[in-house]
Protein backbone atom coordinates (compact mmCIF):
# COMPACT_ATOMS: atom_id res chain seq x y z
CA UNK A 1 0.00 0.00 0.00
CA UNK A 2 1.40 3.41 -0.95
CA UNK A 3 1.85 6.38 1.40
CA UNK A 4 -1.02 8.15 -0.31
CA UNK A 5 -3.36 5.17 0.12
CA UNK A 6 -2.42 4.84 3.79
CA UNK A 7 -2.94 8.56 4.34
CA UNK A 8 -6.35 8.43 2.66
CA UNK A 9 -7.45 5.45 4.75
CA UNK A 10 -6.32 7.22 7.92
CA UNK A 11 -8.08 10.43 6.86
CA UNK A 12 -11.39 8.60 6.44
CA UNK A 13 -11.50 8.15 10.20
CA UNK A 14 -11.84 11.90 10.74
CA UNK A 15 -14.57 12.20 8.13
CA UNK A 16 -16.55 9.34 9.68
CA UNK A 17 -16.23 10.87 13.15
CA UNK A 18 -17.44 14.23 11.79
CA UNK A 19 -20.44 12.53 10.16
CA UNK A 20 -21.32 10.79 13.42
CA UNK A 21 -21.15 14.12 15.27
CA UNK A 22 -23.41 15.76 12.69
CA UNK A 23 -25.92 12.91 12.95
CA UNK A 24 -25.96 13.22 16.75
CA UNK A 25 -26.65 16.96 16.44
CA UNK A 26 -29.43 16.34 13.91
CA UNK A 27 -30.94 13.70 16.17
CA UNK A 28 -30.91 16.11 19.15
CA UNK A 29 -32.61 18.74 16.96
CA UNK A 30 -35.38 16.32 15.92
CA UNK A 31 -35.89 15.20 19.52
CA UNK A 32 -36.28 18.83 20.59
CA UNK A 33 -38.76 19.43 17.75
CA UNK A 34 -40.74 16.37 18.75
CA UNK A 35 -40.90 17.52 22.36
CA UNK A 36 -42.03 21.02 21.34
CA UNK A 37 -44.62 19.62 18.95
CA UNK A 38 -45.85 17.14 21.53
CA UNK A 39 -46.41 19.91 24.04
CA UNK A 40 -48.11 22.16 21.49
CA UNK A 41 -50.19 19.51 19.76
CA UNK A 42 -51.38 17.41 22.71
CA UNK A 43 -55.10 17.03 22.47
CA UNK A 44 -55.41 18.98 19.20
CA UNK A 45 -57.86 17.41 16.72
CA UNK A 46 -56.60 16.21 13.35
CA UNK A 47 -58.02 14.81 10.16
CA UNK A 48 -58.79 11.11 10.18
CA UNK A 49 -56.05 8.96 8.60
CA UNK A 50 -53.34 11.62 8.70
CA UNK A 51 -50.19 11.38 10.78
CA UNK A 52 -49.62 14.06 13.36
CA UNK A 53 -46.51 16.21 13.33
CA UNK A 54 -45.41 14.41 16.49
CA UNK A 55 -45.74 11.02 14.81
CA UNK A 56 -43.79 12.32 11.80
CA UNK A 57 -41.04 13.62 14.08
CA UNK A 58 -40.97 10.27 15.91
CA UNK A 59 -40.47 8.45 12.60
CA UNK A 60 -37.59 10.80 11.69
CA UNK A 61 -36.02 10.28 15.12
CA UNK A 62 -36.25 6.49 14.79
CA UNK A 63 -34.68 6.64 11.30
CA UNK A 64 -31.88 8.88 12.55
CA UNK A 65 -31.22 6.60 15.52
CA UNK A 66 -30.88 3.60 13.18
CA UNK A 67 -28.56 5.54 10.88
CA UNK A 68 -26.53 6.81 13.82
CA UNK A 69 -26.20 3.27 15.17
CA UNK A 70 -24.87 2.01 11.84
CA UNK A 71 -22.50 4.97 11.58
CA UNK A 72 -21.26 4.45 15.15
CA UNK A 73 -20.61 0.77 14.43
CA UNK A 74 -18.73 1.68 11.24
CA UNK A 75 -16.73 4.28 13.16
CA UNK A 76 -15.82 1.76 15.86
CA UNK A 77 -14.50 -0.70 13.25
CA UNK A 78 -12.63 2.04 11.43
CA UNK A 79 -11.16 3.39 14.67
CA UNK A 80 -9.90 -0.07 15.61
CA UNK A 81 -8.24 -0.51 12.21
CA UNK A 82 -6.62 2.94 12.47
CA UNK A 83 -5.37 2.28 16.01
CA UNK A 84 -3.90 -1.07 15.00
CA UNK A 85 -2.19 0.49 12.00
CA UNK A 86 -0.77 3.33 14.10
CA UNK A 87 0.41 0.88 16.77
CA UNK A 88 2.27 -1.08 14.10
CA UNK A 89 4.79 1.81 13.96
CA UNK A 90 7.64 0.93 16.32
CA UNK A 91 8.94 4.46 16.90
CA UNK A 92 7.02 6.15 19.71
CA UNK A 93 7.65 9.59 18.21
CA UNK A 94 6.33 8.59 14.80
CA UNK A 95 3.31 6.91 16.38
CA UNK A 96 2.60 10.11 18.31
CA UNK A 97 2.78 12.13 15.09
CA UNK A 98 0.23 9.83 13.43
CA UNK A 99 -2.07 10.05 16.45
CA UNK A 100 -1.92 13.85 16.43
CA UNK A 101 -2.61 13.99 12.71
CA UNK A 102 -5.27 11.34 12.22
CA UNK A 103 -6.86 10.70 15.62
CA UNK A 104 -6.76 14.27 16.97
CA UNK A 105 -7.12 15.88 13.51
CA UNK A 106 -4.30 18.39 13.97
CA UNK A 107 -2.71 20.22 11.04
CA UNK A 108 0.95 19.68 10.21
CA UNK A 109 1.65 23.23 11.36
CA UNK A 110 0.08 22.56 14.77
CA UNK A 111 1.94 19.25 15.06
CA UNK A 112 5.23 20.97 14.21
CA UNK A 113 4.62 23.55 16.91
CA UNK A 114 3.57 20.96 19.50
CA UNK A 115 6.51 18.65 18.81
CA UNK A 116 9.09 21.44 18.38
CA UNK A 117 10.04 20.35 14.87
CA UNK A 118 10.06 22.49 11.76
CA UNK A 119 7.17 22.00 9.37
CA UNK A 120 9.57 20.48 6.86
CA UNK A 121 10.91 17.98 9.41
CA UNK A 122 7.35 17.18 10.51
CA UNK A 123 6.42 16.34 6.91
CA UNK A 124 9.52 14.16 6.58
CA UNK A 125 8.68 12.35 9.82
CA UNK A 126 5.10 11.88 8.62
CA UNK A 127 6.39 10.19 5.45
CA UNK A 128 8.64 7.95 7.58
CA UNK A 129 5.69 7.08 9.83
CA UNK A 130 3.51 6.13 6.86
CA UNK A 131 6.32 4.01 5.42
CA UNK A 132 6.77 2.25 8.78
CA UNK A 133 3.05 1.64 9.24
CA UNK A 134 1.78 -1.83 8.40
CA UNK A 135 -1.83 -1.35 7.32
CA UNK A 136 -2.22 -4.95 6.15
CA UNK A 137 -1.47 -6.16 9.70
CA UNK A 138 -4.13 -3.77 11.00
CA UNK A 139 -7.05 -5.16 9.02
N, C-alpha and C positions, 0 to 999 in steps of 0.2 A: 504494500500500500504506500502511495506517495505521501510526501509531506502535506501537499494540498488536500488530498483525500482525508488524511487524518485530521487536519485542521477543520475541514468542513464537517466531519462527523462530530468532533468536539463542539463546534459552534452550534450544532443543532440542539444541544442540551439547553443552551440559553434561550433559544427560540421557543422550545417546548415549555420551559418554565414560565416564560412571558405569556404564552397562550393560556396556561393553567391559571395564572394570576388574573388575566382578563376575564376568563370564564367565571372565576370566583366572584369578581366584582359585578359581573352581569347577573349572576345568580342572586347576590345580595340585593341588587336593584330590583329584580323581579319579586323577591320575597317582600321587600318594602312596599312595592306597588300592590301586591296581593293583600297585605295587611291593611293598607289605606283603603283599598276598594272594599274589603270585607267590612270594615267599620262603616264606610259610607253607604254600602249597598244592603246591609243587613235588613231584612224585612221588606225591601222594595219590591213591588210587583214587576213581573217581566212576562213577555209574550210566551205562550206555550210552545215548547219544543226548541227554544233558543237557549244557548249556553249563556250563563251570566259572565260578567267581566271577571269575577272572582274565579269561576271555574276555568276560564281561558287562561288566567294568570297561573293557576295551579298546574295546568297542563304544560305551560312553558317552563315552570319551575321544575317539574318532573323531568322534562326533556333535557334541561340544562344540567340537572343533577346526574343523569345518565351519561351525558357527554363529558361532564367534569370527571366522573368516575373512570371512564375510559382513558381520558387524557392523563389523569393522575397515575393510572396503572402504567401507561406508556412512559410517562416521565420517570417513574420508579425503575423501570427496566433500563431506560436510557442512562439514568444516573448511575446505576450499578455498572453498566458497561464502561462509562466514562471513568468512574473511580478505579475500576480494574485496570484500564489502560494507563491511567496516570500513575498508578502504583507499580506498574511494570517498569517505570523509569527508576534505575538504581540510585542516581544522584539525588540527594535530598533537595539541593538547591534548584535543580531542574524540575523536580516534581512540584516544588513550591511555585515556581513560575507558571507551570501549567494550571495549577489550582487557582492562582490569582486570575489568570486569563480566562479560563473556561468555566470554572465553578463560580467564582466571584464576579466575573464579567468585567474585569478591569481593562482599561486601555493599556497599550504598551508604554505610553508616556507615564501613566500612573504607576505601572509596575516598575519602570526604571527609577522613578523617584523613591518608591517604597523600598526597593532593594539596593539603592545607591549605585546603580550601574548607569552607564550612558544609554541612550535609546538605541544606539547602534549595537552596543554589547548585549543589550536585552534582546534585540532581534536575532543576534547570532545565537544566544543561549536558547531562544525559543526554537530555532531550527535544530539545534543539537538535541533538545528535549523531544521534539517530534521524531527525529531520527532514532532516538533511543527507545521510544515508546513502541511497545508490541501490541498493536490493536488486535491482531488475530488471537492472541492469548486471552484477551479481554472478553471475547464474545462467547 
